[in-house]
Amino acid sequence: MTLSYAVAALVAMTASSDAQSHVVWKWVPEATCKLRQQLSERRSIEIGRTPTSTSTGITFTDADASARAWQPLEGVELALEPGGKFVGLGGIGPDDRSSRSIHVSINAPEFPQQLSGTSRLTVSHASFGSVQHEVRSAGAAVQALQRCEQNKMREWSIDPDQFASLRSPPIPLSPTYPWFSTDDYPGIAAIYRVGGLVIAKVDIGEDGRVKGCTVVNKQAVTEFHAAVCRALTKRGRFKPAIGAAGEPVSAPYIVQVRFEVSR
């Protein structure tokens, strides 16, 4: 059994600036705020955001390349042209169709604005070298993701204006994936080989500890609700949010976990 992480569903379309044709960004099903653009018949790019997080995830998929088991990576470099260079955590491995996927998560509040104006992305790491991708209408994707984040916050009883007034949001003190293990997989779900995405809203106190936890996507398998909240309460540690006056304050944070049964 494995656990993977994802960040849910609709469609956006924008016109290209040169009026040649329409560039289609499609919402990725079963994710929260994530868009995909087909770069070619065999290659695609996904851009994802999780409400309340300062991180932006970029995933490049190439059906003409292969990868073995998922390998987490540190120090993945992402160069924007124009826009500068960023370094983040990431990984490389096969997707559901055994195509190679390269993922990088950039934790920088200014990154979406820089991404809006870019037309070419280059992702680099010692494990795979450099891979370059053209991207069209990045600004339209960023705007759609920002609207998605605000809508999801309201849906999950988070005031987006109040959240935006924070000097800084809660920030995990470490990557969230080590907070979960196969031991957290509910036994009955494992027996029946059931998986799925769980989206949890946690209340982070002024001391950075989890004070409350609620699963906001109620369609998630019931057995996963308690498993996720138990793990988050036990292992989740955050730098607390900083309020407008400069003091630590309580604030919500969204964590997403995907339970999958390996084949």
Backbone bond lengths (Angstrom), bond angles and torsions (degrees), N, CA, C in turn:
res aa  C-N    CA-C-N  psi(-1)  N-CA   C-N-CA  omega(-1)  CA-C   N-CA-C  phi
1 M - - - 1.458 - - 1.510 109.38 -
2 T 1.309 116.30 144.09 1.456 120.27 179.04 1.510 109.71 -132.06
3 L 1.305 115.71 157.62 1.449 121.96 172.16 1.519 107.49 -115.28
4 S 1.311 117.64 133.13 1.455 120.42 172.97 1.513 107.73 -128.99
5 Y 1.320 115.81 167.72 1.440 120.26 -172.38 1.521 110.13 -123.32
6 A 1.292 116.70 140.84 1.442 120.94 -179.40 1.519 110.97 -137.70
7 V 1.098 114.67 162.43 1.431 114.52 169.06 1.453 108.68 -117.43
8 A 5.597 165.79 -172.77 1.392 116.18 -134.51 1.438 102.78 -158.22
9 A 1.025 154.11 24.52 1.440 128.61 145.67 1.509 116.43 140.68
10 L 1.195 127.13 118.26 1.463 134.89 171.53 1.526 107.73 168.25
11 V 1.314 118.90 -161.36 1.465 120.17 179.15 1.522 109.37 -145.56
12 A 1.346 117.05 137.84 1.462 121.41 175.77 1.508 109.37 -123.84
13 M 1.339 117.29 145.65 1.455 120.87 177.75 1.519 107.75 -138.96
14 T 1.347 117.14 135.91 1.453 121.11 178.75 1.513 109.30 -135.15
15 A 1.309 116.66 154.09 1.469 120.54 178.26 1.508 109.41 -85.74
16 S 1.324 116.87 141.44 1.454 120.93 177.16 1.520 109.21 -71.06
17 S 1.358 116.75 150.89 1.450 120.84 -174.68 1.524 112.40 -65.63
18 D 1.331 118.03 -26.91 1.456 119.36 -179.39 1.525 112.70 -89.51
19 A 1.331 115.64 5.03 1.467 122.45 175.61 1.524 113.14 61.21
20 Q 1.336 117.57 20.47 1.461 119.56 179.12 1.523 111.04 -70.20
21 S 1.312 115.58 -51.76 1.456 119.97 -177.87 1.504 108.44 -159.78
22 H 1.290 116.20 176.19 1.455 120.24 179.47 1.518 110.48 -87.87
23 V 1.320 114.27 133.97 1.457 120.77 175.71 1.519 107.45 -96.95
24 V 1.291 117.70 126.06 1.458 120.88 -175.52 1.514 110.50 -105.75
25 W 1.306 115.98 121.04 1.458 122.80 167.68 1.519 106.52 -103.29
26 K 1.299 117.90 130.12 1.461 121.66 179.69 1.520 109.86 -115.47
27 W 1.317 114.72 138.38 1.457 119.15 175.13 1.523 109.50 -67.93
28 V 1.316 116.57 139.67 1.457 121.80 -179.60 1.519 108.53 -83.41
29 P 1.332 118.41 121.68 1.464 120.25 179.09 1.518 111.84 -59.60
30 E 1.313 115.48 148.71 1.462 123.11 176.29 1.525 112.36 60.98
31 A 1.311 116.33 29.17 1.457 120.89 170.28 1.521 106.16 -126.86
32 T 1.321 117.68 174.57 1.455 119.66 -177.51 1.517 110.57 -89.59
33 C 1.295 118.31 -72.04 1.465 122.56 177.64 1.519 107.41 -130.07
34 K 1.320 116.35 87.57 1.457 121.01 -177.17 1.520 109.17 -143.67
35 L 1.338 116.20 131.49 1.452 122.62 -179.31 1.520 111.23 -116.75
36 R 1.334 115.43 147.85 1.462 120.67 178.66 1.530 109.56 -123.95
37 Q 1.335 115.17 140.30 1.463 121.36 171.38 1.520 108.71 -126.47
38 Q 1.333 116.29 130.14 1.464 120.91 175.04 1.524 108.68 -77.72
39 L 1.317 116.03 116.45 1.454 120.65 178.37 1.528 110.80 -80.35
40 S 1.323 115.18 -30.06 1.458 122.70 175.92 1.518 105.89 -160.06
41 E 1.330 116.02 -175.63 1.466 118.79 179.48 1.515 111.74 -61.98
42 R 1.327 117.86 -27.65 1.457 121.63 -172.85 1.523 114.06 -112.68
43 R 1.322 117.67 -7.83 1.456 120.19 -174.92 1.525 110.56 -128.49
44 S 1.331 115.93 145.31 1.458 120.73 179.00 1.520 110.26 -146.58
45 I 1.327 115.05 163.05 1.454 121.77 175.67 1.523 108.59 -129.89
46 E 1.318 116.60 141.30 1.459 122.24 175.38 1.520 109.28 -122.86
47 I 1.332 115.96 139.31 1.461 122.47 175.90 1.525 107.03 -123.07
48 G 1.318 116.83 125.80 1.447 120.29 -175.92 1.516 113.31 -132.47
49 R 1.328 115.59 146.24 1.456 122.64 175.65 1.525 108.66 -132.42
50 T 1.325 115.87 146.00 1.455 121.54 173.77 1.521 107.86 -112.36
51 P 1.333 118.82 123.76 1.466 120.16 178.57 1.525 111.66 -51.54
52 T 1.337 116.56 139.86 1.472 127.50 -178.73 1.522 112.69 82.18
53 S 1.316 119.65 -9.20 1.462 121.58 -177.25 1.527 110.04 -99.68
54 T 1.326 115.96 149.69 1.460 120.73 174.58 1.524 111.77 -91.35
55 S 1.328 117.65 1.14 1.465 121.76 -177.11 1.532 111.68 -91.68
56 T 1.314 115.05 146.51 1.459 122.73 172.35 1.520 107.47 -122.90
57 G 1.320 116.12 129.76 1.461 120.71 -179.72 1.518 111.54 -101.58
58 I 1.326 116.54 133.61 1.464 122.58 176.20 1.524 107.43 -121.30
59 T 1.342 116.40 129.22 1.464 121.18 178.76 1.525 109.64 -126.60
60 F 1.329 115.92 127.10 1.462 122.58 177.00 1.525 108.33 -108.61
61 T 1.327 117.22 127.82 1.462 121.80 -179.83 1.522 109.84 -120.49
62 D 1.332 115.33 131.82 1.461 122.04 -178.26 1.525 108.96 -130.37
63 A 1.337 115.94 111.51 1.465 120.47 -177.91 1.517 112.55 -71.52
64 D 1.325 118.22 -15.05 1.465 121.45 179.88 1.524 112.15 -89.78
65 A 1.317 117.00 -2.18 1.464 121.48 177.70 1.528 108.59 -118.66
66 S 1.315 116.30 155.49 1.457 120.48 -178.26 1.523 109.86 -124.20
67 A 1.317 115.23 160.91 1.462 121.33 177.27 1.513 108.19 -150.28
68 R 1.312 115.42 152.95 1.460 119.93 179.72 1.519 109.68 -89.28
69 A 1.293 117.89 -138.19 1.459 121.68 -178.60 1.527 110.37 -64.16
70 W 1.310 116.31 155.02 1.454 122.28 -179.06 1.521 110.60 -60.58
71 Q 1.327 115.68 131.91 1.458 121.96 -179.34 1.523 109.77 -123.38
72 P 1.333 119.05 111.57 1.470 120.05 176.64 1.521 110.95 -68.50
73 L 1.325 116.58 145.55 1.457 121.73 -176.62 1.522 110.27 -132.83
74 E 1.314 115.77 143.68 1.456 121.91 171.49 1.523 108.99 -109.05
75 G 1.317 115.83 154.47 1.457 119.66 175.89 1.512 114.76 68.86
76 V 1.329 117.57 35.11 1.461 120.82 175.66 1.531 108.03 -77.32
77 E 1.318 116.98 127.84 1.464 121.33 -177.68 1.522 110.48 -98.87
78 L 1.320 115.38 134.43 1.461 121.23 176.99 1.526 107.97 -124.07
79 A 1.325 116.44 116.65 1.454 122.14 179.89 1.520 109.65 -103.29
80 L 1.333 116.48 129.03 1.455 122.67 177.88 1.528 108.68 -104.00
81 E 1.335 115.95 135.25 1.463 120.05 177.95 1.530 109.08 -124.25
82 P 1.347 117.85 106.65 1.468 126.67 -8.72 1.523 110.67 -78.60
83 G 1.336 117.05 169.99 1.459 119.80 174.43 1.504 116.08 138.21
84 G 1.325 118.53 -13.79 1.452 119.60 176.17 1.512 113.61 93.01
85 K 1.331 116.08 -173.87 1.457 122.74 -175.95 1.520 111.60 -114.15
86 F 1.339 114.90 144.72 1.457 122.58 177.78 1.521 108.09 -133.84
87 V 1.324 116.41 153.45 1.459 121.86 178.69 1.522 108.72 -126.28
88 G 1.334 117.06 135.80 1.453 120.32 -178.62 1.510 112.49 -150.60
89 L 1.317 114.83 -177.80 1.458 122.12 174.12 1.520 109.04 -84.47
90 G 1.316 116.45 155.21 1.451 118.65 179.34 1.502 112.28 -167.34
91 G 1.325 115.20 -153.50 1.449 120.34 -179.31 1.508 110.65 -177.94
92 I 1.329 115.38 166.48 1.463 121.88 178.01 1.520 108.25 -138.68
93 G 1.311 116.53 140.73 1.458 120.10 -179.86 1.512 111.40 175.85
94 P 1.328 117.83 -177.22 1.467 121.37 -179.92 1.517 111.09 -80.45
95 D 1.344 116.75 148.51 1.456 119.69 172.02 1.527 108.58 -94.35
96 D 1.323 117.68 -165.57 1.468 120.75 -176.86 1.523 112.86 -63.44
97 R 1.329 116.95 -22.09 1.468 120.65 -178.24 1.526 111.17 -105.62
98 S 1.330 117.02 15.62 1.466 123.96 179.46 1.520 112.99 68.86
99 S 1.325 117.93 11.76 1.452 120.79 173.23 1.527 109.24 -77.55
100 R 1.322 116.33 157.26 1.459 118.99 179.10 1.521 110.45 -78.87
101 S 1.328 115.59 130.66 1.460 121.30 175.02 1.520 109.36 -119.96
102 I 1.318 115.69 133.95 1.459 121.98 174.44 1.514 107.19 -115.85
103 H 1.317 115.91 126.23 1.466 120.46 -177.19 1.520 109.90 -121.39
104 V 1.326 115.40 141.88 1.457 120.69 173.02 1.521 108.10 -139.96
105 S 1.320 115.83 137.17 1.457 122.24 177.99 1.526 108.34 -113.56
106 I 1.330 116.03 120.44 1.460 121.88 -178.48 1.519 109.13 -104.57
107 N 1.326 116.06 116.46 1.462 120.99 -178.67 1.527 108.82 -100.58
108 A 1.333 115.52 81.96 1.453 121.52 -179.27 1.530 108.21 -150.45
109 P 1.337 118.45 120.86 1.471 120.47 -177.39 1.520 113.37 -58.30
110 E 1.338 117.69 -30.01 1.461 120.27 -177.31 1.525 113.21 -82.66
111 F 1.339 117.53 -7.71 1.460 120.15 -173.99 1.529 113.87 -61.02
112 P 1.352 120.22 -46.05 1.472 118.44 -178.87 1.524 113.18 -57.12
113 Q 1.332 117.34 -40.63 1.454 119.59 179.19 1.531 111.27 -63.97
114 Q 1.333 116.26 -40.94 1.454 119.71 177.62 1.529 111.22 -65.95
115 L 1.331 115.63 -38.53 1.459 120.44 179.93 1.524 111.91 -64.66
116 S 1.333 117.59 -31.11 1.464 121.72 -175.83 1.518 112.88 -56.19
117 G 1.330 117.27 -35.16 1.448 119.89 -175.04 1.505 115.18 -98.40
118 T 1.312 118.21 6.31 1.457 119.42 -174.95 1.527 112.41 -88.39
119 S 1.324 115.51 154.59 1.466 120.63 177.15 1.531 111.69 -125.88
120 R 1.341 116.93 -8.00 1.458 120.25 179.19 1.521 109.06 -145.20
121 L 1.337 115.99 135.44 1.455 122.46 178.63 1.521 108.90 -120.39
122 T 1.329 116.13 139.07 1.459 121.32 175.16 1.518 108.12 -127.89
123 V 1.325 116.32 120.79 1.466 121.42 178.74 1.521 107.97 -107.36
124 S 1.354 116.04 134.06 1.467 120.56 -173.09 1.517 111.36 -137.88
125 H 1.341 114.75 144.66 1.461 121.96 174.05 1.524 107.98 -165.70
126 A 1.317 115.96 151.25 1.467 120.09 -178.08 1.516 112.34 -59.01
127 S 1.336 118.31 -27.35 1.463 121.01 -176.09 1.520 113.75 -74.70
128 F 1.343 118.08 -22.63 1.462 118.97 -178.43 1.535 113.29 -137.60
129 G 1.317 118.65 -0.20 1.457 120.74 -179.29 1.517 111.28 83.94
130 S 1.335 116.33 -139.64 1.465 121.79 -179.47 1.526 110.11 -122.02
131 V 1.317 115.74 138.26 1.461 122.38 177.66 1.515 107.60 -128.79
132 Q 1.335 116.12 127.30 1.460 120.89 -176.17 1.524 110.40 -110.73
133 H 1.339 115.53 141.69 1.456 120.90 -179.17 1.520 109.98 -138.33
134 E 1.330 116.46 134.45 1.459 120.98 169.22 1.533 107.41 -80.19
135 V 1.320 116.26 148.92 1.464 120.32 176.66 1.519 108.22 -142.09
136 R 1.331 116.30 139.13 1.457 121.23 -177.26 1.520 110.58 -114.29
137 S 1.325 115.84 144.15 1.471 122.58 176.45 1.521 112.42 54.26
138 A 1.325 116.48 45.35 1.464 120.31 177.66 1.517 111.26 -61.40
139 G 1.335 116.70 -35.43 1.461 120.20 -179.98 1.518 112.31 -62.23
140 A 1.331 116.93 -39.15 1.465 120.40 178.46 1.524 110.71 -64.51
141 A 1.333 116.52 -38.06 1.464 120.30 178.74 1.528 111.06 -65.30
142 V 1.335 116.61 -43.70 1.463 120.62 179.87 1.526 110.51 -61.77
143 Q 1.329 118.08 -43.24 1.458 121.03 178.81 1.527 111.53 -62.89
144 A 1.326 116.34 -42.19 1.470 120.03 179.04 1.519 111.06 -64.26
145 L 1.323 116.86 -39.50 1.466 120.42 179.01 1.518 111.08 -66.77
146 Q 1.316 117.92 -38.30 1.464 120.67 178.18 1.525 110.96 -64.17
147 R 1.341 117.24 -41.09 1.462 120.15 176.51 1.524 110.72 -64.47
148 C 1.320 115.58 -40.56 1.464 120.26 178.47 1.524 110.79 -60.28
149 E 1.331 116.75 -44.93 1.470 120.53 179.63 1.522 111.37 -59.26
150 Q 1.329 117.40 -45.54 1.458 120.34 -179.10 1.528 111.45 -64.46
151 N 1.338 116.65 -41.46 1.465 120.24 179.47 1.522 111.15 -64.69
152 K 1.335 116.29 -41.45 1.458 119.56 179.85 1.529 111.29 -66.73
153 M 1.325 117.46 -38.63 1.466 119.81 177.82 1.524 110.49 -58.91
154 R 1.332 116.65 -46.59 1.465 119.63 178.87 1.523 110.99 -61.40
155 E 1.328 115.82 -41.96 1.471 120.58 179.25 1.519 111.00 -60.92
156 W 1.334 117.42 -32.96 1.455 122.40 -177.47 1.527 112.95 -98.96
157 S 1.347 115.95 19.02 1.477 122.61 175.82 1.523 112.75 63.22
158 I 1.332 115.79 38.93 1.460 122.28 172.68 1.525 107.15 -116.94
159 D 1.330 117.31 124.66 1.453 121.39 178.99 1.534 108.67 -76.51
160 P 1.348 118.48 111.43 1.472 119.20 -176.41 1.520 113.11 -64.04
161 D 1.347 118.41 -33.75 1.462 120.87 178.97 1.526 110.83 -68.80
162 Q 1.317 116.14 -42.57 1.469 119.77 177.99 1.527 110.47 -65.16
163 F 1.324 116.74 -39.61 1.459 119.83 179.27 1.524 110.20 -65.94
164 A 1.342 116.53 -39.94 1.463 120.61 -179.64 1.525 112.15 -66.60
165 S 1.346 117.49 -21.45 1.461 120.72 -179.37 1.524 112.71 -76.07
166 L 1.334 118.04 -11.91 1.460 120.98 177.70 1.526 110.13 -65.53
167 R 1.321 116.37 142.47 1.467 118.82 173.73 1.521 110.20 -66.10
168 S 1.318 116.21 -36.50 1.464 121.37 174.55 1.516 108.46 -154.15
169 P 1.328 117.97 143.86 1.465 121.30 -179.86 1.522 110.94 -81.77
170 P 1.325 118.21 173.58 1.475 119.07 171.71 1.524 109.60 -60.66
171 I 1.320 116.38 142.80 1.467 120.92 -179.26 1.524 108.58 -130.96
172 P 1.336 118.89 124.94 1.473 119.99 177.08 1.520 110.75 -57.46
173 L 1.328 116.45 138.98 1.456 120.36 179.57 1.526 112.22 -75.82
174 S 1.322 116.83 -12.24 1.463 122.08 178.08 1.520 107.41 -152.09
175 P 1.338 118.64 163.60 1.467 119.60 173.63 1.522 110.18 -53.24
176 T 1.330 116.68 142.95 1.461 120.09 -174.20 1.525 114.20 -76.33
177 Y 1.360 117.81 -21.70 1.466 117.84 -173.49 1.534 113.93 -62.28
178 P 1.379 120.74 -32.35 1.468 117.59 177.70 1.528 113.34 -70.11
179 W 1.336 117.47 -9.51 1.461 119.67 178.93 1.525 111.41 -72.85
180 F 1.317 116.83 -12.38 1.462 121.58 -177.78 1.522 110.08 -125.01
181 S 1.310 115.50 147.78 1.466 120.72 177.65 1.513 108.83 -144.49
182 T 1.322 115.82 174.70 1.470 119.32 177.89 1.523 111.46 -62.89
183 D 1.331 117.42 -21.20 1.466 120.03 177.21 1.521 111.82 -65.86
184 D 1.339 116.78 -20.59 1.461 120.41 179.64 1.524 112.84 -84.82
185 Y 1.328 116.60 -6.40 1.457 120.64 179.49 1.528 108.97 -70.53
186 P 1.333 119.03 119.65 1.470 120.29 179.77 1.521 111.47 -57.09
187 G 1.326 116.43 134.80 1.456 121.06 -175.07 1.513 114.14 -56.85
188 I 1.329 117.27 -44.80 1.459 119.49 -176.97 1.523 110.87 -67.85
189 A 1.342 117.10 -34.59 1.458 120.24 177.88 1.526 110.62 -67.98
190 A 1.325 116.34 -37.64 1.459 120.03 178.23 1.523 111.13 -66.70
191 I 1.326 115.82 -40.61 1.466 120.41 -179.73 1.527 110.50 -60.41
192 Y 1.329 116.50 -43.67 1.463 120.62 -177.28 1.537 112.01 -92.10
193 R 1.360 115.80 6.78 1.461 121.93 175.65 1.530 111.62 55.64
194 V 1.330 114.40 50.13 1.458 122.18 179.84 1.525 109.24 -102.64
195 G 1.324 117.55 137.56 1.458 121.76 177.20 1.509 110.63 -134.26
196 G 1.323 115.19 -169.51 1.456 119.05 177.31 1.514 112.77 148.62
197 L 1.328 114.22 167.50 1.460 121.91 -179.53 1.520 110.06 -88.61
198 V 1.325 116.19 134.87 1.460 122.52 175.47 1.523 108.20 -119.57
199 I 1.342 116.19 127.38 1.464 121.86 177.85 1.522 107.63 -114.13
200 A 1.316 116.40 115.94 1.461 121.08 -176.15 1.524 110.33 -114.19
201 K 1.329 115.93 135.40 1.460 121.57 171.54 1.524 107.36 -100.11
202 V 1.330 115.72 118.46 1.460 120.02 179.43 1.521 109.07 -110.04
203 D 1.318 115.30 143.17 1.460 121.71 176.78 1.520 107.81 -96.56
204 I 1.331 116.11 117.28 1.459 121.73 -177.27 1.521 109.07 -98.28
205 G 1.330 116.19 123.13 1.455 121.00 -178.42 1.514 112.57 -78.44
206 E 1.319 115.27 177.24 1.464 120.98 -179.20 1.523 112.07 -65.90
207 D 1.345 116.60 -17.76 1.469 120.59 177.84 1.524 112.31 -93.27
208 G 1.331 117.94 1.58 1.453 121.78 178.56 1.513 114.65 84.99
209 R 1.303 117.87 5.92 1.468 120.79 179.16 1.523 110.88 -98.17
210 V 1.333 114.83 155.81 1.460 120.90 179.68 1.524 109.04 -76.36
211 K 1.341 115.91 119.94 1.462 121.75 -178.29 1.527 112.52 -101.54
212 G 1.311 116.73 -17.90 1.451 120.73 179.36 1.518 109.58 -162.58
213 C 1.334 116.16 156.83 1.466 120.69 -176.51 1.521 109.23 -149.93
214 T 1.338 115.17 131.11 1.457 121.54 178.39 1.521 109.28 -137.31
215 V 1.316 117.13 132.29 1.469 120.68 174.72 1.525 107.71 -82.65
216 V 1.335 116.51 121.44 1.464 120.56 -172.84 1.522 113.48 -94.39
217 N 1.325 118.61 -19.10 1.468 119.05 172.72 1.524 107.57 -95.70
218 K 1.310 114.61 92.56 1.467 121.14 -171.77 1.516 113.34 -64.13
219 Q 1.351 117.51 -16.16 1.459 119.57 179.30 1.519 111.94 -74.42
220 A 1.328 117.18 -10.33 1.466 120.01 177.72 1.525 109.80 -63.06
221 V 1.314 115.91 145.61 1.469 121.32 -179.38 1.527 109.72 -54.56
222 T 1.330 116.53 130.20 1.464 122.23 -172.52 1.522 112.53 -54.33
223 E 1.328 117.25 -39.93 1.460 120.15 -177.63 1.524 112.31 -61.20
224 F 1.329 117.52 -25.21 1.458 120.37 -179.51 1.525 112.82 -77.04
225 H 1.334 117.64 -23.43 1.459 120.99 -177.57 1.523 110.86 -57.30
226 A 1.324 115.53 -56.61 1.462 120.15 -177.37 1.523 111.16 -65.68
227 A 1.333 117.09 -36.49 1.466 120.44 -177.95 1.519 111.15 -63.06
228 V 1.331 117.15 -45.38 1.460 121.05 -179.03 1.519 111.01 -67.41
229 C 1.331 117.05 -47.39 1.466 119.77 -178.14 1.519 111.81 -65.83
230 R 1.313 116.89 -34.24 1.473 119.91 177.72 1.530 109.88 -64.40
231 A 1.320 116.82 -45.36 1.464 120.39 -179.73 1.524 111.46 -65.37
232 L 1.330 117.00 -42.34 1.463 120.50 -179.66 1.525 111.75 -65.00
233 T 1.318 116.81 -41.56 1.462 120.01 -179.41 1.521 111.09 -66.95
234 K 1.319 116.00 -35.95 1.464 120.49 -177.18 1.525 112.08 -77.66
235 R 1.342 117.47 -40.06 1.470 120.14 -168.89 1.519 114.30 -115.54
236 G 1.321 118.22 -16.71 1.450 120.21 -175.92 1.524 112.82 -70.78
237 R 1.315 117.12 124.16 1.460 122.69 177.17 1.527 108.52 -132.90
238 F 1.324 115.83 134.08 1.456 121.38 -173.17 1.525 111.43 -132.02
239 K 1.310 114.71 154.05 1.455 120.38 161.10 1.519 105.35 -78.44
240 P 1.335 118.72 121.39 1.471 118.77 -173.58 1.516 112.90 -64.70
241 A 1.324 115.07 159.65 1.461 120.85 175.64 1.523 109.65 -65.54
242 I 1.325 115.26 150.62 1.458 121.20 176.15 1.533 107.95 -112.35
243 G 1.338 115.24 124.82 1.452 120.14 -177.58 1.515 113.22 -78.83
244 A 1.333 115.78 178.79 1.458 121.47 -176.79 1.520 112.45 -60.67
245 A 1.349 117.55 -28.78 1.466 121.27 -179.23 1.525 112.64 -87.49
246 G 1.348 116.59 -0.14 1.460 120.05 176.74 1.511 115.48 91.85
247 E 1.330 116.92 10.68 1.459 120.33 -178.58 1.530 110.44 -108.30
248 P 1.351 117.38 153.50 1.472 119.57 175.31 1.528 110.54 -62.39
249 V 1.324 116.25 136.63 1.464 121.55 179.66 1.523 109.27 -136.87
250 S 1.305 115.93 160.37 1.458 121.31 174.73 1.527 109.53 -75.04
251 A 1.316 116.68 143.56 1.469 120.50 -179.37 1.525 109.06 -159.98
252 P 1.335 116.97 156.21 1.473 120.61 179.25 1.522 112.09 -83.70
253 Y 1.332 115.26 161.15 1.454 121.98 175.88 1.522 107.79 -149.52
254 I 1.325 116.67 139.97 1.466 121.89 -179.26 1.527 110.17 -100.69
255 V 1.324 115.79 129.58 1.465 122.19 176.27 1.527 107.88 -122.24
256 Q 1.328 115.97 135.54 1.460 120.31 179.41 1.518 110.32 -119.82
257 V 1.310 115.69 135.03 1.463 121.49 -178.71 1.525 107.96 -135.20
258 R 1.326 116.22 132.33 1.463 119.58 175.52 1.510 109.80 -110.58
259 F 1.315 116.20 122.30 1.451 122.68 175.84 1.523 108.66 -91.39
260 E 1.323 116.15 128.20 1.459 120.73 179.26 1.517 109.40 -137.15
261 V 1.314 115.53 142.63 1.456 121.14 175.07 1.516 107.79 -98.07
262 S 1.335 116.03 120.20 1.461 119.61 -179.56 1.513 110.18 -66.18
263 R 1.333 115.70 148.94 1.463 120.76 -177.54 1.508 111.25 -82.26
